Amino acid sequence: MLQQLLITMRPKQWTKNLFIFAALLFDLKLFDLAYVSKTIVAFILFCILSGAVYLVNDLADIEKDRQHPVKRNRPLPSGKLKTSWAVSAAVALPLIALSLSFLLRPQFGLVGLIYFVIQLAYSFLLKNIVILDVMIIASGFVLRVAAGSVVAEAGRFSPWLYVCMTLLALFLGLAKRRNELTLLDASALQHRKVLGEYSSQLLDEMMALVTSSTVIAYSFYTFSAENLPANKSMMLTIPFVLYSIFRYLYLIHRKDLGGSPEEILVRDVPFIVSNLCWGIVVVLILYIF
């Protein structure tokens, strides 16, 4: 039963919590053991918190998930996990995670609490409001970045990065909606009512807008942020960002992926290599040259 509970908490999705480490990297504290250790603890706490959110979400959608071609195999809709176990864990885990979060740093606890409340609102109400549903998904990524910034006491974290993270998160949210619309086709409304308000054309246009805005915002960051090298060398990372975005678009439109960003993050080799190259170049520019 514990195994099924863990599966329902979706450990693969916890890769999204890596956004917490963004502040460490860009505030030049990647090798500061004190802040690294605190951020690792923050990462673990957010994994517990986000896992509890997935439990609540699956409990709220259990009947709809039974009609879904893929989600019906999840532990709750398939009956492998008892509802009573899921409810108990959904109550206990947030209490534990939030209590420890406030002990780690009160501001971090507050960010965690805001994240959890917003996600609860999403599970029961906001996911049915067109456009706002995608913005709520995006807010989860931004709050992860904010949580990492608080724990690392980031003083040089550029506001441009919040803009970039927001746009990137919107891109991922729109891609998720497009994948659901394509996968479910005629049965889309039975699974998620809000999908009836979208169309592939609308989502493609919104993604085009967000994609171009992401590239522009990141480019502005590379040559205008105050804490970057004066020689503008950070601009060398732009090609990696472009490739990763183009690769993601390719996977969405040609491979019908995009519903699970975490799967792409750990399985698509070209995408992984591009992100690793971006990370290596960023570290070299910020910490060595």
C-alpha positions as a printed Julia matrix, in Angstrom:
289×3 Matrix{Float64}:
   0.0    0.0     0.0
   2.87   2.38    0.78
   4.27   1.75   -2.68
   0.95   2.71   -4.27
   0.83   5.81   -2.07
   4.28   6.84   -3.25
   3.28   6.26   -6.88
   0.24   8.5    -6.39
   2.56  11.22   -5.07
   4.28  11.02   -8.49
   8.02  11.12   -7.73
   8.74  11.71  -11.43
   6.97  15.05  -11.14
   9.31  16.12   -8.36
  11.87  17.12  -10.98
   9.84  20.36  -11.21
  11.11  21.18   -7.73
  14.61  21.57   -9.16
  13.53  25.14   -9.91
  14.26  25.74   -6.21
  17.98  25.56   -6.99
  17.82  28.43   -9.52
  18.57  31.09   -6.89
  21.68  29.19   -5.7
  23.07  29.1    -9.21
  22.39  32.69  -10.22
  23.16  34.26   -6.84
  26.66  32.71   -6.96
  26.08  30.46   -3.94
  26.27  27.11   -5.7
  29.38  26.14   -3.72
  28.31  27.61   -0.39
  27.66  24.48    1.67
  25.46  26.24    4.22
  23.02  27.5     1.6
  23.28  24.33   -0.47
  22.27  22.18    2.51
  19.31  24.46    3.31
  18.18  24.39   -0.3
  18.38  20.59   -0.4
  16.15  20.46    2.68
  13.78  22.94    0.99
  13.73  20.72   -2.1
  12.78  17.67   -0.01
  10.02  19.59    1.79
   8.59  20.83   -1.5
   8.65  17.26   -2.83
   6.52  16.19    0.15
   4.24  19.19   -0.28
   3.8   18.73   -4.04
   3.26  14.99   -3.49
   0.41  15.83   -1.11
  -1.05  18.14   -3.76
  -1.09  15.25   -6.25
  -2.89  13.11   -3.68
  -5.56  15.79   -3.27
  -5.81  16.24   -7.02
  -6.29  12.51   -7.63
  -8.88  12.31   -4.88
 -10.8   15.2    -6.45
 -10.6   13.71   -9.96
 -10.98  10.02   -9.13
 -14.22   9.55  -11.1
 -12.99  11.51  -14.14
  -9.67   9.68  -14.12
 -11.52   6.37  -14.43
 -12.69   7.56  -17.87
  -9.19   8.6   -18.96
  -7.27   6.15  -21.23
  -4.06   6.55  -19.21
  -4.99   7.98  -15.8
  -7.46   5.15  -15.09
  -4.43   2.96  -14.35
  -3.31   5.19  -11.48
  -3.54   3.63   -7.98
  -6.63   5.55   -6.81
  -8.95   5.2    -9.85
  -7.82   1.6   -10.38
  -8.53   0.7    -6.74
  -4.96  -0.33   -5.92
  -4.81   2.41   -3.27
  -7.58   2.74   -0.69
  -9.22   6.15   -0.53
  -8.85   6.2     3.27
  -5.07   5.87    2.99
  -4.88   8.67    0.45
  -7.05  10.98    2.57
  -4.96  10.35    5.69
  -1.73  11.05    3.84
  -3.19  14.14    2.15
  -3.91  15.59    5.6
  -0.77  14.5     7.47
   1.93  15.24    4.87
   1.13  18.97    4.37
   1.01  19.5     8.14
   4.44  17.92    8.53
   6.0   19.64    5.51
   4.63  23.1     6.33
   5.63  22.86   10.0
   9.2   21.97    9.04
   9.18  24.68    6.35
   8.41  27.4     8.9
  11.17  26.03   11.12
  13.65  26.14    8.24
  12.78  29.77    7.51
   9.47  31.56    8.19
   9.46  33.21    4.76
   9.99  29.83    3.11
   7.11  28.4     5.12
   4.91  31.26    3.92
   5.8   30.58    0.28
   5.08  26.89    0.81
   1.72  27.7     2.39
   0.78  30.01   -0.5
   1.78  27.3    -2.97
  -0.32  24.67   -1.2
  -3.41  26.9    -0.89
  -3.25  27.9    -4.57
  -2.89  24.27   -5.61
  -5.88  23.31   -3.48
  -7.9   26.07   -5.12
  -6.76  24.75   -8.49
  -7.79  21.17   -7.7
 -11.32  22.11   -6.68
 -12.15  25.27   -8.66
  -9.56  27.16  -10.69
  -8.76  24.3   -13.07
 -12.21  24.86  -14.62
 -11.58  28.53  -15.52
 -10.11  28.97  -19.0
  -6.68  30.66  -19.24
  -6.55  31.1   -15.46
  -6.03  27.34  -15.15
  -2.8   27.55  -17.14
  -1.65  30.61  -15.2
  -2.13  28.72  -11.94
   0.02  25.87  -13.27
   2.68  28.46  -14.13
   2.48  30.03  -10.68
   3.63  26.74   -9.15
   6.96  27.0   -10.98
   7.43  30.65  -10.05
   6.71  29.95   -6.39
   9.33  27.21   -6.44
  11.87  29.75   -7.66
  10.73  32.2    -4.98
  11.07  29.49   -2.33
  14.65  28.82   -3.37
  15.41  32.54   -3.42
  14.15  32.93    0.16
  16.13  29.98    1.5
  19.32  31.06   -0.28
  18.79  34.66    0.86
  19.41  35.69   -2.73
  20.35  39.34   -3.02
  21.51  39.37   -6.62
  18.74  37.3    -8.22
  17.67  39.36  -11.24
  13.95  40.2   -11.66
  14.45  39.25  -15.3
  14.76  35.63  -14.2
  11.32  35.73  -12.6
   9.96  37.0   -15.93
  11.74  34.2   -17.79
  10.55  31.55  -15.33
   6.97  32.82  -15.55
   6.97  32.69  -19.35
   8.66  29.29  -19.41
   6.11  27.94  -16.95
   3.25  29.3   -19.08
   4.78  27.57  -22.09
   4.86  24.23  -20.24
   1.28  24.71  -19.02
  -0.02  25.46  -22.51
   1.87  22.46  -23.88
   0.22  20.28  -21.24
  -3.25  21.5   -22.25
  -2.5   20.91  -25.93
  -1.36  17.37  -25.22
  -4.54  16.64  -23.25
  -6.68  18.03  -26.04
  -4.88  15.91  -28.65
  -4.81  12.73  -26.56
  -8.43  12.8   -25.4
  -9.94  14.15  -28.63
 -13.74  13.64  -28.52
 -13.74  12.58  -24.86
 -11.86  15.69  -23.7
 -14.94  17.29  -22.12
 -15.68  14.18  -20.07
 -12.26  14.35  -18.46
 -11.74  18.09  -18.05
 -14.55  20.58  -18.69
 -12.22  23.5   -19.39
 -10.74  21.71  -22.43
 -13.95  22.58  -24.27
 -12.87  26.23  -24.11
  -9.61  25.52  -25.92
  -8.68  24.5   -29.44
  -5.39  23.38  -30.91
  -5.19  26.58  -32.97
  -5.76  28.81  -29.93
  -3.18  26.96  -27.87
  -0.65  27.08  -30.72
  -1.1   30.85  -31.03
  -0.73  31.33  -27.28
   2.38  29.15  -27.25
   3.88  31.12  -30.13
   3.39  34.34  -28.18
   4.84  32.92  -24.97
   7.75  31.26  -26.79
   8.88  34.46  -28.5
   8.43  36.41  -25.27
  10.56  33.86  -23.39
  13.44  34.17  -25.85
  13.25  37.98  -25.79
  13.09  38.13  -21.97
  16.03  35.72  -21.56
  18.05  37.65  -24.14
  17.4   40.9   -22.26
  18.51  39.18  -19.07
  21.83  38.04  -20.56
  22.99  41.56  -21.39
  21.13  43.79  -18.95
  21.16  42.06  -15.54
  23.45  43.89  -13.11
  25.08  40.83  -11.53
  26.35  39.35  -14.82
  29.87  39.75  -16.28
  30.4   43.11  -17.97
  31.69  41.43  -21.15
  28.15  40.17  -21.95
  29.43  36.59  -22.14
  26.12  35.3   -20.77
  24.72  35.86  -24.26
  26.61  32.71  -25.26
  23.9   30.7   -23.5
  21.1   31.97  -25.76
  21.64  29.27  -28.48
  21.12  26.5   -25.89
  17.86  28.08  -24.74
  16.69  28.39  -28.34
  17.52  24.77  -29.1
  15.77  23.47  -25.98
  12.62  25.42  -26.83
  12.68  24.3   -30.45
  13.27  20.71  -29.38
  10.32  20.88  -26.99
   8.11  22.28  -29.75
   9.25  19.47  -32.02
   8.33  16.86  -29.4
   4.91  18.49  -28.94
   3.98  18.76  -32.6
   5.72  15.74  -34.11
   5.78  13.24  -31.24
   2.56  14.25  -29.44
   4.42  14.75  -26.17
   4.23  17.69  -23.79
   1.72  16.33  -21.3
   4.52  15.34  -18.92
   7.47  17.76  -18.92
   9.25  15.58  -16.38
   9.3   12.67  -18.86
  10.97  14.82  -21.51
  13.41  16.17  -18.93
  14.74  12.71  -18.06
  14.24  10.74  -21.29
  14.84  12.89  -24.37
  18.62  12.77  -24.9
  18.99  15.85  -27.17
  16.92  17.91  -24.74
  18.98  16.66  -21.78
  22.29  17.37  -23.55
  21.2   20.88  -24.47
  20.17  21.66  -20.89
  23.4   20.21  -19.5
  25.46  22.3   -21.93
  23.5   25.38  -20.91
  24.16  24.63  -17.23
  27.88  24.03  -17.77
  28.31  27.26  -19.75
  26.37  29.24  -17.11
  28.59  27.87  -14.32
  31.76  28.62  -16.3
  30.65  32.19  -17.02
  29.42  33.02  -13.53
  31.97  31.19  -11.4
  35.19  30.84  -13.39
  35.62  33.41  -16.15
